[in-house]
Amino acid sequence: MSTYDSNNIFAKILRGEIPCNKVYEDDHVLAFHDIDPKAPVHILVIPKGQYIAIDDFGANASAEEIKALYGAVAKITKDKGLKEDGFRVIANTGSNGGQEVPHFHLHILGGKKLGPMLAHAA
């Protein structure tokens, strides 16, 4: 994954070609419910810029984009009532990390006890 694929599903969602169940949007970020939730609350938070993974975002995003992304996470977790009992934020990266869509995104998971971070050690 070295070149951004403008035909990935998140790029299509950002262009309005595919609908989403939107939770939050601003100039730099879109957040929506995952179509295959792994917890009672499972929201995807994506930057609107063309970033492949978290390392790409960290190296190339502007300070304004970075602030907007983490500000969106803070607002969403507060609005969804996740702060009191806790939540998890995951950024899968690359094939070993389980990244399925080559557009950087964060998973916000909550609404129940999530258990160990990994199901088993390899």
TORPA-4810 file (N, C-alpha, C, O; in nm, 3 decimals):
<nodes>
NODE_1_0.084_-0.119_0.000_0.000_0.000_0.000_0.088_0.125_0.000_0.113_0.182_0.106_M
NODE_2_0.134_0.166_-0.115_0.216_0.286_-0.117_0.148_0.402_-0.188_0.183_0.518_-0.165_S
NODE_3_0.051_0.374_-0.272_-0.023_0.478_-0.343_-0.168_0.474_-0.300_-0.228_0.366_-0.289_T
NODE_4_-0.225_0.589_-0.275_-0.364_0.597_-0.231_-0.456_0.547_-0.342_-0.442_0.586_-0.458_Y
NODE_5_-0.551_0.460_-0.306_-0.650_0.407_-0.399_-0.778_0.489_-0.388_-0.854_0.474_-0.292_D
NODE_6_-0.802_0.576_-0.485_-0.918_0.665_-0.479_-1.050_0.592_-0.504_-1.156_0.654_-0.501_S
NODE_7_-1.044_0.462_-0.529_-1.166_0.382_-0.545_-1.199_0.298_-0.423_-1.288_0.213_-0.430_N
NODE_8_-1.128_0.318_-0.312_-1.161_0.241_-0.191_-1.298_0.287_-0.139_-1.345_0.395_-0.172_N
NODE_9_-1.361_0.203_-0.058_-1.498_0.229_-0.014_-1.511_0.359_0.065_-1.613_0.427_0.053_I
NODE_10_-1.411_0.396_0.144_-1.421_0.520_0.221_-1.410_0.642_0.130_-1.476_0.743_0.154_F
NODE_11_-1.328_0.634_0.027_-1.321_0.744_-0.071_-1.457_0.761_-0.139_-1.501_0.873_-0.162_A
NODE_12_-1.522_0.650_-0.170_-1.654_0.656_-0.233_-1.758_0.714_-0.137_-1.846_0.789_-0.179_K
NODE_13_-1.748_0.680_-0.008_-1.838_0.738_0.092_-1.814_0.889_0.100_-1.909_0.966_0.103_I
NODE_14_-1.688_0.931_0.104_-1.656_1.073_0.112_-1.709_1.150_-0.008_-1.747_1.267_0.004_L
NODE_15_-1.711_1.087_-0.125_-1.762_1.152_-0.246_-1.915_1.145_-0.256_-1.974_1.204_-0.347_R
NODE_16_-1.979_1.074_-0.162_-2.124_1.061_-0.165_-2.175_0.955_-0.259_-2.295_0.950_-0.287_G
NODE_17_-2.087_0.870_-0.310_-2.127_0.763_-0.402_-2.190_0.645_-0.327_-2.270_0.571_-0.384_E
NODE_18_-2.153_0.630_-0.201_-2.206_0.524_-0.116_-2.258_0.591_0.010_-2.187_0.673_0.070_I
NODE_19_-2.381_0.559_0.054_-2.434_0.624_0.175_-2.370_0.568_0.301_-2.312_0.460_0.301_P
NODE_20_-2.381_0.646_0.409_-2.336_0.601_0.540_-2.432_0.656_0.644_-2.505_0.751_0.620_C
NODE_21_-2.429_0.593_0.761_-2.509_0.639_0.875_-2.421_0.734_0.956_-2.355_0.693_1.052_N
NODE_22_-2.421_0.861_0.915_-2.329_0.961_0.968_-2.356_0.993_1.115_-2.471_1.006_1.158_K
NODE_23_-2.247_1.006_1.189_-2.250_1.043_1.331_-2.195_1.185_1.350_-2.244_1.260_1.434_V
NODE_24_-2.094_1.220_1.270_-2.025_1.347_1.288_-1.958_1.385_1.156_-1.912_1.299_1.081_Y
NODE_25_-1.953_1.516_1.130_-1.878_1.564_1.013_-1.834_1.708_1.037_-1.908_1.789_1.092_E
NODE_26_-1.712_1.737_0.994_-1.663_1.874_0.990_-1.578_1.888_0.863_-1.585_1.802_0.775_D
NODE_27_-1.499_1.993_0.853_-1.421_2.016_0.732_-1.316_1.910_0.706_-1.275_1.890_0.591_D
NODE_28_-1.270_1.840_0.811_-1.159_1.746_0.797_-1.193_1.600_0.828_-1.114_1.511_0.797_H
NODE_29_-1.309_1.575_0.887_-1.339_1.443_0.941_-1.482_1.403_0.908_-1.573_1.486_0.905_V
NODE_30_-1.500_1.274_0.883_-1.634_1.213_0.873_-1.635_1.092_0.965_-1.540_1.014_0.967_L
NODE_31_-1.742_1.076_1.040_-1.757_0.960_1.128_-1.894_0.899_1.103_-1.993_0.970_1.085_A
NODE_32_-1.899_0.765_1.103_-2.024_0.696_1.074_-2.022_0.558_1.140_-1.917_0.505_1.176_F
NODE_33_-2.142_0.500_1.154_-2.155_0.367_1.214_-2.097_0.262_1.120_-2.118_0.267_0.999_H
NODE_34_-2.025_0.166_1.178_-1.972_0.054_1.102_-2.089_-0.035_1.058_-2.182_-0.057_1.135_D
NODE_35_-2.084_-0.085_0.935_-2.194_-0.169_0.885_-2.190_-0.310_0.941_-2.287_-0.385_0.928_I
NODE_36_-2.078_-0.349_1.003_-2.064_-0.480_1.066_-2.009_-0.461_1.207_-1.894_-0.495_1.234_D
NODE_37_-2.092_-0.405_1.298_-2.040_-0.366_1.430_-1.989_-0.483_1.512_-2.046_-0.592_1.512_P
NODE_38_-1.879_-0.457_1.583_-1.817_-0.556_1.672_-1.847_-0.527_1.818_-1.800_-0.599_1.906_K
NODE_39_-1.924_-0.423_1.845_-1.964_-0.383_1.981_-2.094_-0.304_1.968_-2.130_-0.263_1.857_A
NODE_40_-2.166_-0.283_2.079_-2.289_-0.205_2.071_-2.269_-0.067_2.008_-2.357_-0.018_1.936_P
NODE_41_-2.156_-0.005_2.034_-2.118_0.118_1.965_-1.992_0.087_1.885_-1.890_0.048_1.941_V
NODE_42_-2.001_0.103_1.754_-1.884_0.083_1.666_-1.891_0.188_1.557_-1.967_0.177_1.461_H
NODE_43_-1.809_0.291_1.574_-1.809_0.406_1.485_-1.672_0.418_1.419_-1.569_0.403_1.484_I
NODE_44_-1.673_0.444_1.289_-1.550_0.467_1.214_-1.529_0.617_1.200_-1.622_0.691_1.167_L
NODE_45_-1.408_0.661_1.225_-1.372_0.802_1.213_-1.263_0.811_1.107_-1.156_0.752_1.121_V
NODE_46_-1.291_0.886_0.999_-1.195_0.893_0.889_-1.161_1.039_0.857_-1.248_1.126_0.861_I
NODE_47_-1.034_1.064_0.824_-1.001_1.197_0.775_-1.050_1.210_0.631_-1.060_1.111_0.559_P
NODE_48_-1.081_1.331_0.591_-1.126_1.354_0.454_-1.009_1.357_0.355_-1.030_1.346_0.234_K
NODE_49_-0.887_1.372_0.406_-0.769_1.370_0.320_-0.734_1.228_0.278_-0.781_1.131_0.337_G
NODE_50_-0.652_1.218_0.176_-0.615_1.088_0.120_-0.493_1.031_0.193_-0.379_1.045_0.148_Q
NODE_51_-0.521_0.966_0.306_-0.416_0.904_0.387_-0.441_0.754_0.390_-0.553_0.710_0.414_Y
NODE_52_-0.337_0.677_0.367_-0.351_0.532_0.358_-0.362_0.467_0.496_-0.444_0.378_0.516_I
NODE_53_-0.279_0.511_0.589_-0.274_0.447_0.721_-0.229_0.550_0.825_-0.197_0.663_0.790_A
NODE_54_-0.227_0.509_0.952_-0.196_0.601_1.061_-0.056_0.661_1.047_-0.035_0.778_1.081_I
NODE_55_0.041_0.585_0.998_0.175_0.638_0.982_0.180_0.744_0.872_0.253_0.843_0.885_D
NODE_56_0.105_0.724_0.766_0.093_0.822_0.659_0.027_0.950_0.713_0.073_1.061_0.685_D
NODE_57_-0.080_0.933_0.789_-0.150_1.047_0.848_-0.057_1.124_0.943_-0.048_1.247_0.936_F
NODE_58_0.011_1.052_1.030_0.101_1.116_1.127_0.215_1.191_1.061_0.258_1.295_1.110_G
NODE_59_0.265_1.139_0.950_0.378_1.201_0.881_0.336_1.316_0.790_0.415_1.408_0.767_A
NODE_60_0.214_1.312_0.738_0.177_1.405_0.632_0.057_1.496_0.658_0.038_1.594_0.585_N
NODE_61_-0.023_1.467_0.757_-0.141_1.550_0.785_-0.098_1.682_0.849_0.005_1.690_0.915_A
NODE_62_-0.180_1.783_0.827_-0.153_1.913_0.889_-0.191_1.907_1.037_-0.265_1.819_1.080_S
NODE_63_-0.140_2.002_1.113_-0.175_2.010_1.255_-0.326_2.026_1.271_-0.385_1.972_1.364_A
NODE_64_-0.389_2.100_1.181_-0.533_2.121_1.186_-0.610_1.990_1.163_-0.709_1.964_1.231_E
NODE_65_-0.563_1.908_1.068_-0.627_1.779_1.043_-0.612_1.684_1.162_-0.707_1.616_1.199_E
NODE_66_-0.494_1.681_1.220_-0.468_1.594_1.336_-0.556_1.636_1.453_-0.619_1.552_1.518_I
NODE_67_-0.561_1.765_1.480_-0.645_1.816_1.589_-0.792_1.784_1.563_-0.864_1.745_1.656_K
NODE_68_-0.837_1.800_1.440_-0.977_1.772_1.406_-1.012_1.625_1.428_-1.120_1.593_1.478_A
NODE_69_-0.921_1.535_1.390_-0.947_1.392_1.406_-0.964_1.356_1.553_-1.062_1.291_1.591_L
NODE_70_-0.869_1.397_1.637_-0.876_1.362_1.778_-0.986_1.441_1.850_-1.043_1.392_1.948_Y
NODE_71_-1.015_1.561_1.803_-1.129_1.636_1.857_-1.260_1.565_1.827_-1.351_1.563_1.911_G
NODE_72_-1.270_1.507_1.708_-1.391_1.432_1.671_-1.407_1.310_1.760_-1.518_1.280_1.804_A
NODE_73_-1.298_1.239_1.787_-1.304_1.123_1.877_-1.354_1.167_2.015_-1.440_1.101_2.073_V
NODE_74_-1.302_1.276_2.066_-1.344_1.325_2.198_-1.492_1.361_2.199_-1.564_1.326_2.294_A
NODE_75_-1.539_1.429_2.097_-1.680_1.469_2.089_-1.771_1.348_2.076_-1.873_1.339_2.144_K
NODE_76_-1.735_1.255_1.990_-1.819_1.136_1.967_-1.828_1.052_2.093_-1.936_1.008_2.131_I
NODE_77_-1.715_1.028_2.159_-1.719_0.943_2.279_-1.799_1.010_2.390_-1.866_0.941_2.467_T
NODE_78_-1.794_1.142_2.399_-1.876_1.214_2.497_-2.023_1.205_2.459_-2.107_1.170_2.542_K
NODE_79_-2.055_1.237_2.333_-2.194_1.236_2.287_-2.259_1.099_2.297_-2.380_1.089_2.321_D
NODE_80_-2.182_0.994_2.279_-2.234_0.857_2.285_-2.233_0.799_2.426_-2.270_0.683_2.446_K
NODE_81_-2.190_0.878_2.524_-2.190_0.834_2.663_-2.088_0.726_2.694_-2.111_0.643_2.782_G
NODE_82_-1.977_0.726_2.623_-1.877_0.620_2.641_-1.770_0.653_2.744_-1.698_0.564_2.789_L
NODE_83_-1.757_0.779_2.781_-1.645_0.820_2.868_-1.651_0.756_3.007_-1.547_0.717_3.060_K
NODE_84_-1.768_0.744_3.065_-1.777_0.693_3.202_-1.730_0.548_3.214_-1.649_0.516_3.301_E
NODE_85_-1.780_0.460_3.127_-1.746_0.318_3.137_-1.626_0.279_3.053_-1.570_0.170_3.070_D
NODE_86_-1.585_0.365_2.963_-1.467_0.339_2.882_-1.499_0.293_2.741_-1.612_0.255_2.709_G
NODE_87_-1.397_0.297_2.658_-1.409_0.262_2.517_-1.271_0.226_2.465_-1.171_0.240_2.536_F
NODE_88_-1.267_0.180_2.344_-1.141_0.145_2.279_-1.135_0.216_2.144_-1.236_0.227_2.075_R
NODE_89_-1.016_0.264_2.107_-0.993_0.322_1.975_-0.883_0.239_1.909_-0.775_0.220_1.966_V
NODE_90_-0.911_0.191_1.789_-0.818_0.103_1.718_-0.788_0.161_1.580_-0.878_0.210_1.512_I
NODE_91_-0.662_0.154_1.541_-0.621_0.187_1.404_-0.547_0.066_1.349_-0.428_0.048_1.377_A
NODE_92_-0.615_-0.016_1.272_-0.550_-0.129_1.207_-0.465_-0.076_1.092_-0.508_0.012_1.018_N
NODE_93_-0.343_-0.130_1.079_-0.251_-0.080_0.977_-0.185_-0.195_0.903_-0.123_-0.281_0.965_T
NODE_94_-0.199_-0.196_0.773_-0.136_-0.298_0.689_-0.199_-0.435_0.706_-0.289_-0.454_0.788_G
NODE_95_-0.150_-0.529_0.628_-0.210_-0.663_0.628_-0.192_-0.736_0.761_-0.286_-0.802_0.807_S
NODE_96_-0.076_-0.725_0.825_-0.057_-0.791_0.955_-0.141_-0.726_1.063_-0.177_-0.791_1.162_N
NODE_97_-0.173_-0.599_1.047_-0.254_-0.527_1.144_-0.403_-0.542_1.121_-0.483_-0.492_1.200_G
NODE_98_-0.441_-0.610_1.013_-0.583_-0.634_0.986_-0.655_-0.520_0.914_-0.778_-0.514_0.917_G
NODE_99_-0.581_-0.429_0.852_-0.645_-0.318_0.780_-0.713_-0.371_0.655_-0.649_-0.433_0.569_Q
NODE_100_-0.843_-0.346_0.645_-0.921_-0.396_0.531_-0.945_-0.290_0.425_-0.961_-0.323_0.307_E
NODE_101_-0.947_-0.164_0.464_-0.970_-0.053_0.370_-0.846_0.035_0.370_-0.804_0.081_0.477_V
NODE_102_-0.785_0.060_0.253_-0.662_0.139_0.249_-0.686_0.290_0.255_-0.634_0.367_0.174_P
NODE_103_-0.764_0.330_0.354_-0.785_0.471_0.388_-0.779_0.475_0.540_-0.855_0.405_0.607_H
NODE_104_-0.689_0.556_0.595_-0.672_0.562_0.740_-0.806_0.584_0.808_-0.885_0.671_0.769_F
NODE_105_-0.831_0.505_0.911_-0.954_0.520_0.988_-0.932_0.467_1.129_-0.851_0.378_1.153_H
NODE_106_-1.008_0.525_1.221_-1.010_0.479_1.360_-1.142_0.412_1.387_-1.247_0.456_1.341_L
NODE_107_-1.137_0.303_1.463_-1.258_0.237_1.511_-1.278_0.281_1.655_-1.188_0.266_1.738_H
NODE_108_-1.395_0.335_1.687_-1.433_0.361_1.826_-1.528_0.249_1.864_-1.632_0.231_1.801_I
NODE_109_-1.493_0.173_1.968_-1.574_0.061_2.015_-1.610_0.082_2.160_-1.526_0.123_2.240_L
NODE_110_-1.734_0.056_2.195_-1.777_0.070_2.334_-1.917_0.019_2.354_-1.976_-0.043_2.266_G
NODE_111_-1.969_0.046_2.473_-2.104_0.004_2.506_-2.112_-0.129_2.577_-2.220_-0.175_2.613_G
NODE_112_-1.996_-0.193_2.599_-1.989_-0.319_2.675_-1.844_-0.340_2.715_-1.754_-0.272_2.665_K
NODE_113_-1.821_-0.435_2.805_-1.684_-0.472_2.840_-1.623_-0.541_2.719_-1.679_-0.639_2.669_K
NODE_114_-1.512_-0.491_2.673_-1.455_-0.538_2.547_-1.358_-0.655_2.561_-1.324_-0.718_2.461_L
NODE_115_-1.313_-0.684_2.680_-1.223_-0.798_2.699_-1.081_-0.765_2.660_-1.045_-0.649_2.644_G
NODE_116_-0.998_-0.870_2.644_-0.857_-0.847_2.615_-0.838_-0.783_2.477_-0.922_-0.796_2.388_P
NODE_117_-0.726_-0.713_2.462_-0.700_-0.646_2.336_-0.685_-0.745_2.221_-0.732_-0.720_2.111_M
NODE_118_-0.620_-0.856_2.246_-0.605_-0.962_2.145_-0.667_-1.088_2.198_-0.657_-1.118_2.317_L
NODE_119_-0.730_-1.164_2.110_-0.797_-1.288_2.149_-0.696_-1.392_2.195_-0.723_-1.468_2.289_A
NODE_120_-0.581_-1.396_2.130_-0.477_-1.493_2.167_-0.342_-1.443_2.117_-0.335_-1.363_2.024_H
NODE_121_-0.239_-1.491_2.179_-0.104_-1.458_2.133_-0.060_-1.561_2.031_-0.092_-1.680_2.043_A
NODE_122_0.012_-1.517_1.933_0.058_-1.610_1.827_0.194_-1.665_1.858_0.247_-1.745_1.781_A
</nodes>
